[in-house]
Amino acid sequence: MTKVLICSYLEPEHVERIRVLDSRLEVIYAPELLPKPRYPADHVGFPLERTPAEQARWEALLAEAEVLFDFDYTGIPALPERAPRVRWIQASSAGIGQFVRRHGYARMNAVFTTASGIHARPLAEFVLMVMLEQVKQASLARKQQQEHLWQRFATEELTHKTLAIVGLGNIGREVARLAKAFEMRVIANKRRLDGQIPESLGVDQLFAWDELYPMLSQADFVCLITPHTPETEGLINHRAFAAMKPGAMLINIARGAVVVEDDLLAALDSGALAHAALDVAAVEPLPPQSPLWAHPKVTIYPHSASTSAFENARLTELFCQNLRRYLNREPLLNRLDLERMY
């Protein structure tokens, strides 16, 4: 029997779906030992204090598990020692490379798989929302509503505007698909082109990774979706902002460390950048004293653009696909490359 331990809250119907997948599985789910979710698809939950007996029971379950659904967020530093038999961990997040490296999980004799792809639709909808708000002058409409001012104004359209996607993966392709429905021109870059052509990826033009600045110069909207690696840390800095088309908008659904926030503020203050929609920040939660909070040209989302009421259903589907592969000794989907960190 392959022992599977579910380490974060999951709705009963999804747990049952995993349990009935294969008779070779022993699926353990003890919600009374897990943090309660703060909102749908919350995998961290409210702070939890277990009694000594509950903690001992939880550690005994970890010690016997071969497969983990999600990380144990109640004992992050101790996981390698508490789960010596674990051979595979299915994460609930896509960007786990820095997390795995920071906590030394590479020393575990385990494979890590990400949740890449399951957040594509809500993130793509977020990107379309903030682009539409920008061209339709939503902030001006709200301001006038607060002032009880009925004053007509003209808006623009997304049609024929250029969207640049930095890091074209699963999410980027979904962003491109929705953007094309608005007749936008979509351009993108990738670390490895491998002979791929733009049409096969749903974009109009494909750039090599070292052609970032020429790509940025064409864009009305720049969407960051690249993972946080040593190569991408600080990627969008004053040189990148200088390369951008004047009046462009930045949308960051990647990681906060990809952007140099001081350089971002300078670009906004100078007028070089029209607006920034930020789902992520270099430090999370964003400190109360950060000037980004009150900046009139910034939209802040608290790392929530990816969180959807459908997330756990999609995550369960991915986990079940990978469980079948694991039991049949087939390659797992979304396997984390510990060197590349994605």
C-alpha positions in Angstrom: 0.0 0.0 0.0 1.1 3.5 -0.8 0.4 5.8 2.1 -0.8 9.2 1.1 -1.1 12.0 3.7 -3.1 15.1 2.9 -1.4 18.0 4.6 -3.8 20.9 4.0 -7.5 21.4 4.1 -9.4 19.7 1.2 -13.2 19.4 0.8 -14.6 16.0 1.6 -15.7 15.3 -2.0 -12.1 15.9 -3.3 -10.7 13.6 -0.5 -13.1 10.9 -1.6 -12.1 11.2 -5.2 -8.5 10.5 -4.2 -9.5 7.6 -1.9 -11.3 5.7 -4.6 -8.7 6.2 -7.3 -6.8 3.0 -6.7 -7.0 0.1 -4.3 -3.2 0.3 -3.8 -3.6 3.7 -2.0 -4.1 4.3 1.7 -5.3 7.9 1.9 -5.1 9.6 5.3 -6.9 12.8 5.9 -7.2 14.2 9.5 -8.8 17.6 9.2 -9.0 18.0 13.0 -5.1 18.1 12.9 -4.9 20.7 10.2 -5.3 24.5 10.2 -8.8 25.7 9.2 -8.9 27.6 5.9 -9.4 31.4 6.0 -11.0 31.4 2.6 -11.7 28.9 -0.2 -8.6 27.1 -1.5 -6.5 28.4 1.4 -3.7 25.9 1.9 -2.0 27.6 4.9 -5.0 28.3 7.1 -5.4 30.0 10.5 -2.6 29.6 13.0 -2.9 26.2 14.7 -1.9 24.9 18.1 -2.1 21.2 18.6 -2.1 19.5 22.0 0.9 17.3 22.7 -1.1 14.2 21.9 -2.3 15.7 18.6 1.2 16.7 17.7 2.5 13.2 18.4 -0.3 11.8 16.3 0.5 14.1 13.4 4.2 13.4 13.5 3.4 9.7 13.5 1.4 10.1 10.3 4.2 12.1 8.7 6.7 9.4 9.6 4.7 6.7 7.8 3.7 8.7 4.6 5.2 8.0 1.2 3.3 10.7 -0.6 2.3 14.1 0.6 -0.5 16.2 -0.8 1.0 19.7 -0.1 3.7 20.7 2.3 3.2 20.6 6.1 2.9 24.3 6.7 2.6 23.7 10.5 6.2 22.4 10.7 8.1 23.7 7.7 11.7 23.5 9.0 11.2 20.0 10.5 9.6 18.3 7.5 12.8 16.5 6.2 13.3 14.9 9.6 9.6 14.2 10.3 8.9 12.6 6.9 11.9 10.4 6.2 9.9 8.0 4.0 8.3 10.6 1.7 9.3 10.1 -1.9 7.0 12.6 -3.6 5.3 15.9 -2.6 2.6 17.4 -4.7 2.6 21.2 -4.0 -0.5 23.4 -4.1 1.5 26.3 -5.6 3.3 26.7 -8.9 6.2 28.7 -7.8 7.9 26.5 -5.2 11.5 26.6 -6.3 12.6 29.3 -3.8 10.6 27.7 -1.0 12.2 24.3 -1.5 15.7 25.8 -1.7 15.2 28.1 1.3 14.1 25.3 3.6 16.7 22.8 2.4 14.2 20.3 1.1 16.5 19.3 -1.7 18.2 17.0 0.9 15.0 14.9 1.1 15.0 11.8 -1.1 11.8 13.1 -2.7 10.4 14.4 -6.0 8.5 17.7 -5.9 5.7 18.5 -8.4 4.2 21.9 -8.8 0.6 23.0 -9.4 1.6 24.7 -12.6 -1.4 25.3 -14.9 -4.2 25.1 -12.3 -4.1 28.8 -11.7 -4.0 29.8 -15.4 -7.6 30.8 -15.9 -8.1 33.0 -12.8 -4.7 34.7 -13.4 -5.5 35.3 -17.1 -8.9 36.8 -16.1 -7.1 39.1 -13.6 -4.7 40.3 -16.4 -7.6 41.0 -18.7 -9.5 42.8 -15.9 -6.7 45.2 -15.1 -6.0 45.9 -18.7 -9.7 46.7 -19.3 -9.8 48.9 -16.3 -6.8 50.8 -17.6 -8.2 51.4 -21.1 -11.7 52.0 -19.9 -10.5 54.6 -17.3 -12.2 52.8 -14.4 -10.2 54.8 -11.8 -11.5 58.0 -13.3 -15.1 56.7 -13.2 -14.8 55.7 -9.6 -13.3 59.1 -8.7 -16.1 61.0 -10.4 -18.7 58.7 -8.7 -17.2 59.6 -5.3 -17.5 63.3 -6.3 -21.0 62.9 -7.6 -19.7 64.3 -10.9 -21.5 63.3 -14.1 -18.9 64.3 -16.7 -18.5 62.2 -19.9 -15.1 61.1 -21.1 -13.7 58.9 -23.9 -12.0 55.6 -23.5 -9.7 53.4 -25.5 -9.9 49.7 -26.6 -7.7 46.7 -26.2 -8.0 46.1 -29.9 -4.6 46.2 -31.7 -2.7 47.1 -28.5 0.4 45.0 -27.8 0.7 42.8 -24.8 4.2 41.4 -23.9 4.4 38.3 -21.8 7.6 37.8 -19.9 7.9 34.0 -19.4 5.5 32.2 -21.7 4.4 29.0 -19.9 1.0 27.5 -19.1 -0.3 30.7 -17.6 1.1 32.9 -20.3 -0.6 30.8 -23.0 -4.0 31.2 -21.3 -3.4 35.0 -21.0 -2.5 35.1 -24.7 -5.6 33.1 -25.6 -7.9 35.6 -23.8 -6.0 38.6 -25.1 -6.4 37.4 -28.7 -10.2 37.3 -28.2 -9.9 41.1 -27.8 -7.8 41.2 -31.0 -4.7 42.3 -29.2 -1.2 41.7 -30.6 0.6 39.3 -28.2 4.3 38.9 -28.1 6.3 36.9 -25.6 9.7 35.5 -24.6 10.8 32.1 -23.3 14.1 30.8 -21.8 14.2 28.0 -24.3 12.7 28.4 -27.7 13.6 24.8 -28.9 12.6 25.6 -32.4 9.0 26.5 -31.4 7.1 28.9 -33.6 4.8 31.7 -32.4 1.7 30.2 -33.9 2.1 26.9 -32.0 2.1 28.9 -28.7 -0.8 31.2 -29.5 1.3 34.4 -29.9 2.2 36.7 -32.8 5.9 37.0 -32.1 8.4 35.1 -30.0 11.5 36.5 -28.6 14.6 34.9 -27.2 15.3 35.4 -23.5 18.1 37.9 -24.2 15.8 40.0 -26.4 13.9 41.3 -23.4 14.5 45.0 -24.0 13.5 45.0 -27.8 10.3 43.2 -26.8 9.5 45.7 -24.0 9.9 48.6 -26.4 6.9 47.4 -28.4 4.5 46.8 -25.6 1.5 48.8 -24.3 1.1 46.2 -21.5 3.9 44.1 -19.9 2.8 41.0 -18.0 5.4 39.2 -15.8 4.8 35.5 -15.3 8.4 34.3 -15.0 9.4 32.2 -11.9 11.7 33.7 -9.3 15.2 32.4 -9.9 18.7 33.9 -9.5 18.5 34.8 -13.2 15.1 36.7 -12.9 15.7 38.4 -9.5 15.6 42.2 -10.2 15.0 41.5 -13.9 12.6 44.5 -14.2 14.9 47.3 -13.1 15.6 50.9 -14.3 17.1 49.6 -17.5 14.0 47.6 -18.3 11.7 50.5 -17.5 13.8 52.8 -19.7 13.4 50.2 -22.5 9.6 50.2 -22.2 7.3 52.1 -24.4 6.3 55.4 -22.7 3.0 55.1 -21.0 3.0 51.3 -20.8 1.4 49.4 -18.0 3.1 46.7 -15.9 1.3 43.7 -14.5 3.1 41.4 -12.1 1.6 38.0 -11.4 5.1 36.4 -11.1 7.0 37.1 -7.9 7.8 40.4 -6.2 11.5 39.9 -6.4 11.4 40.0 -10.2 10.8 43.8 -9.9 13.1 46.4 -8.3 10.4 48.3 -6.4 12.4 51.5 -6.1 12.9 51.6 -9.8 9.2 50.9 -10.3 8.2 53.8 -8.1 10.7 56.1 -10.0 9.2 55.0 -13.4 5.6 55.7 -12.1 6.5 59.0 -10.6 8.3 60.2 -13.8 5.3 59.3 -15.9 7.3 56.8 -17.9 5.0 54.0 -16.7 1.3 54.7 -16.7 0.2 52.1 -14.1 1.3 49.0 -12.2 -1.0 46.2 -11.2 0.7 44.1 -8.6 -0.5 40.7 -7.3 2.8 40.2 -5.6 5.4 42.2 -3.7 9.1 41.8 -2.8 8.0 41.5 0.9 4.7 39.9 1.7 2.6 41.0 3.4 3.4 44.3 1.9 4.6 46.5 4.8 2.1 49.2 5.9 4.7 51.9 5.3 5.3 50.9 1.6 4.6 53.9 -0.7 3.0 51.4 -3.1 -0.2 51.3 -1.0 -1.2 54.9 -1.6 0.3 55.4 -5.0 -2.4 56.7 -7.4 -1.0 54.7 -10.3 -0.8 51.3 -8.5 -3.4 48.5 -8.1 -2.6 46.2 -5.2 -3.9 42.6 -5.0 -2.8 40.6 -1.9 -1.4 37.7 -3.8 -5.0 36.7 -4.5 -5.4 36.8 -8.3 -4.7 33.1 -8.6 -7.0 31.9 -5.9 -10.3 30.6 -7.2 -13.3 28.7 -5.9 -12.4 26.0 -8.5 -8.8 25.7 -7.3 -9.1 22.6 -5.2 -11.1 20.7 -7.8 -8.3 21.4 -10.4 -5.6 20.6 -7.9 -7.3 17.3 -7.1 -7.5 16.4 -10.8 -3.8 17.1 -11.2 -3.0 15.1 -8.1 -5.0 12.1 -9.3 -3.3 12.2 -12.7 0.0 12.2 -11.0 -1.0 9.5 -8.5 -1.8 7.2 -11.4 1.6 7.9 -12.9 3.3 7.4 -9.6 1.7 4.0 -9.1 2.5 3.0 -12.6 6.1 4.3 -12.3 5.6 6.8 -15.1 7.1 10.4 -15.2 5.2 12.8 -13.1 3.6 16.0 -14.4 5.1 19.4 -13.4 8.2 17.9 -11.8 10.3 20.6 -10.2 13.8 20.9 -11.6 15.9 21.7 -8.5 18.6 23.3 -10.6 16.4 25.6 -12.7 14.1 26.1 -9.7 10.9 25.7 -11.7 
